[in-house]
Amino acid sequence: MRVALEPDAAPRPSCICASDPFAALPPELRPKPEQKPSSLRQVTCPGCRLVYWTNRATDLCMECEKKGVRLPETNTDAGVLPKLVPKP
């Protein structure tokens, strides 16, 4: 008498050491995945407070640049926001 073998519905669990060699380590000791640095940065326009992503050196948005808004020299040590100066 032959007995038919039923196929397993669920896949067999494989050894976790083959799929994740750091499985035995606690989460804080596992190596972090490498992230490539982005050329974009998130800035807030000092003229209109628009928050946007840019790769430009200036923090002014395109609309404020079109309006002629300029930023004076900044004193970053004091931590004071500069006052906006319109072009003469």
N, C-alpha and C positions, 0 to 999 in steps of 0.2 A: 504494500500500500504506500502510495506516494502522497506527501503532504506539500501543498503549494505554499511557497514562501510569500508572505505579503511584503510589498515594498514599504519601506519606512516613509511615513508622511513628512516627518521632520528630518532635516539633515543631521548627521552625526556630529556631536561636538568634537572639535579637534583640540589638540593640546594648546592651551593659551600661550605657552612659552614659544611656540612657533610663530604665532601671529603678533604677539606683543612681548618683546624681551624685557620690558620694564614693568610688567604687570605686578611684580612682587614689591615694587617700590611704592612708598606713599606718594600722593599726587604732588606734593610740594618738592619732591626730589626728582621727579621725572623730567627729562629734558623737554624744553618748550619747543614747539614747532617754529621753524625760522620764518619770519615775515620780512618780505623785502620792503624797504622804505619807500613810501609814496612821495612823489614830487609835489603833491597837492597838500595844502594846509588850510585849515578852517580859520577864517578871520572875520572880524566885525568891522564894518566900515565906520570910521569915526565921524563921518558926516551925517549919515542917515541911519546908522545902527543896523544896517542890513547884514545878516550873517550869511556867508557864502564860502565856497571852496575856491582857491586860486593857487597858481604857481608863480604869480607875479611878485615883484619885490615890494610894491606899494600895497597898503591896506585899503586905499580908497577904491570904491566900486567904480564901474565904468560911467554910471550916471553922474556921480559927484565929480569925476574928472571932466566930463563934458560941461558941467555947470561952472567949472573953473575953481573949485575948492582946492586950496593948498594946505598943507600941513607945515607949521613952522618947525624950527629945530626942536627936537624933543629932549627933555631932561629925564632920562630913564632912571637915574639914581633916586630922584625925589618921588617917583611913582605917581606923578601928576599928569593927567590927561591934558594935551595941548588944546588951546582954543583954536577953532578953525578960522582961517583968514582967507577971504575971497580975493581973487586976483584983482589988482588995480586996473 
